[in-house]
Amino acid sequence: MLSTEDREGFVVKIRGLPWSCRANEVQCFFSECKIQNGASGIHFIYNREGRPSGEAFVELESEDEVKLALKKDRETMGHRYVEVFKSNIVEMDWVLKHTGPNSPAIANDGFVRLRGLPFHCSKEEIVQFFSGLEIVPNGITLQVDFQGKSSGEAFVQFASQEIAEKALQKHKERISLFEYTLKLGLMAE
């Protein structure tokens, strides 16, 4: 049986990268951390058009390296500040498989990415927001930061791509009267 470390690995997700960012710049940013396999341990995320999304996953050698990397949260790279979140192998593999211009799953996987969620938003509130649209069992994943707090993002898998497209019609609607506007997008964005 695989240990938790084998299933989760030592991965951080970074967001806010300059679109022109290269692996050597990420290595410099994390100069105090041991990146597994050097530049090969850095995985940039691309949108459907094949352009950089400003996000990447970085595989590190140990939990101590993850802790060091998380200390870089909100430090700057050039003129941009970079957010650093704890992640895992499963999320990394899934995102890399479902993003980019050559992803075979983009057209029919039924996934929608939610951004701008209130930090206290629950799965039940998301179900209520999408009332009438079928979500697969256990099809909601709320993203958390390295402290286990909500990041304001979630992934929702609907029963079909057609239902996911109906869900996208709720783009910029408010999930509750006094909260943030919800930004919806296909997972590949």
N, C-alpha and C positions, 0 to 999 in steps of 0.2 A: 504494500500500500504506500502511496506517495505521501510524504510529509507535507505539512502546510506550506513550508518554504519551497518545496519542489513545485507545488501547484501555483503558488502566488509569485514566486521569484522575488527579485529585488528591483523593482521598477518604479520610476517616477514619470509623471506626465508634466510637460512644461507647456505653457501657453503665453502668448504675447511676443513670440520671436519675430524679429524683422523678417519679412518675406524673402529677403536675399540671404538669409542665414545659411551657413554651411556647417558641416560636422566639426571642423576644426574650431569654429567659434563656440560651439556648444562645449567642446572639450576644454577650451580656455575658461569658459564660464564656470564649469565644474572642475577646475584645475586641482582642487583639493580632494576630489573624489576619484575612486578607481572605477572607471567605466569598463564593463565586461566587454572584452574583445575590441577595445578602443573605438574607433569611428564606426565599426560594424555594429556596435551596441547602441547606436543612435538611429532612431527610426522616425523620419519626418512623416507628417500626415498631409495628404494632398486632397483637394476638393475634386469634384466631378470633372472639372475642366483641366485637371492636372496641375493646377497652380498650388503653391504652398499655402497651407491654412494658418501658419503661424504657431502650429502646435507640433509636438514631437514626444516620443517616448524615449527614455534613456534606461538601459539595463545596467545595473550596478552589481558589484561583486559581493556585497553583504548588507545586512541590516544596518550596520554602523555607517556604511557608505550612503544608504538611503537617508539616515538621520542627518548626515553632513549635507547632502543635497537639499533636503528640506529647509535647511538654514538659509539657503540662497533665495527662498521665496521673497518676491518683491524687490530683489536687487535689480540693477539696471544692466542691460546689454546695449551699448550705444546709447541712444536716447529713449529706449523703451524699458519699462520694468517688466520683468518676467515672473509669472506665477509658477510655483512648483507644487505639485500635488503627489501624494502617495498613490500608486496604482498597483497593478499586478499583471502577470503574464496573460491571464484570461482576457482581461479588458484590452490589453495591448493587441493580442492576436485578433480579437474580434474587430476592433476598430480598424486595424490595418487591412483586414480581409474585406471589410465593408466600405472602405473609402477609396478614393482615387478614381481615375478615368477608366481603368481596366477591371474594375470590380464587377464580377458577374452577378453579385447578389443585389446590386443597387436597384435594379429595375423591379424586383418583385419580392423583397424581403419584408415589407410592411413596417419597417422601423421609422420612427420619427424621433428627432433629437429636440429636447425642450431646453431653452435657455431663458434666464431671467425669472426663474421661479422664486417666490418668496422663500426665504431660508427655512421657515417653519412648515413649508408645504409637505403634506403627507401623500402617500399613495392613494388613499381614499379620496382626497381632494382632486387628484388627477383623474381618477375614475369618474368622479362626479362631473368634472369639467368636460370630459369626453362622453358624457351620458348619451346612450344610443349608438355608440360606436364600439364594436366588439374588440376588446383587448384580450390577447391570449393569456391563459393562466400563468401567473408569475411573470408577466410581460412588462413590468415596470421596474426600472432600476434607477434609484436616486443616487447621484454621485456625491461623495463626501471628500473632504480634504484630509490632510494628514492627521488632523486632530479629531477626525470622525464627525465634523460639522458639515452640514449641507453646503454644497458648492453652488446651489441655484441651478443645477443642470440635472436632467434625467433623460433616460431613453425609454421609449414606449414601443412595444411591438404589438401591432394590430393584427387581426385575423387574416387580412389580405392587403395587398398594395392599394386596392381601390378604397378600402376603408381608411388607410393611412393618408391617401390623397384628400379624402373628406376631412380628416383631422387637420390637414394643413390649411383648410379654409378658415380655421379658427386663429390663424396667425394674427398676432398683436391684440387678441382679446385679453381681457383681464380675468385671471383665475379667481380673484375675489375682488370685491368692490374697492378696497383700500390698498391693494397691493400692486406689484409691478405688472407691466405688460408682458405677456408671455411671447417669446419669439420661438417660432417653430421652424424646423427645417428637416429635410431628409438627412439621414445619417451622414451622407457623403459631403455635406457642407462644411 
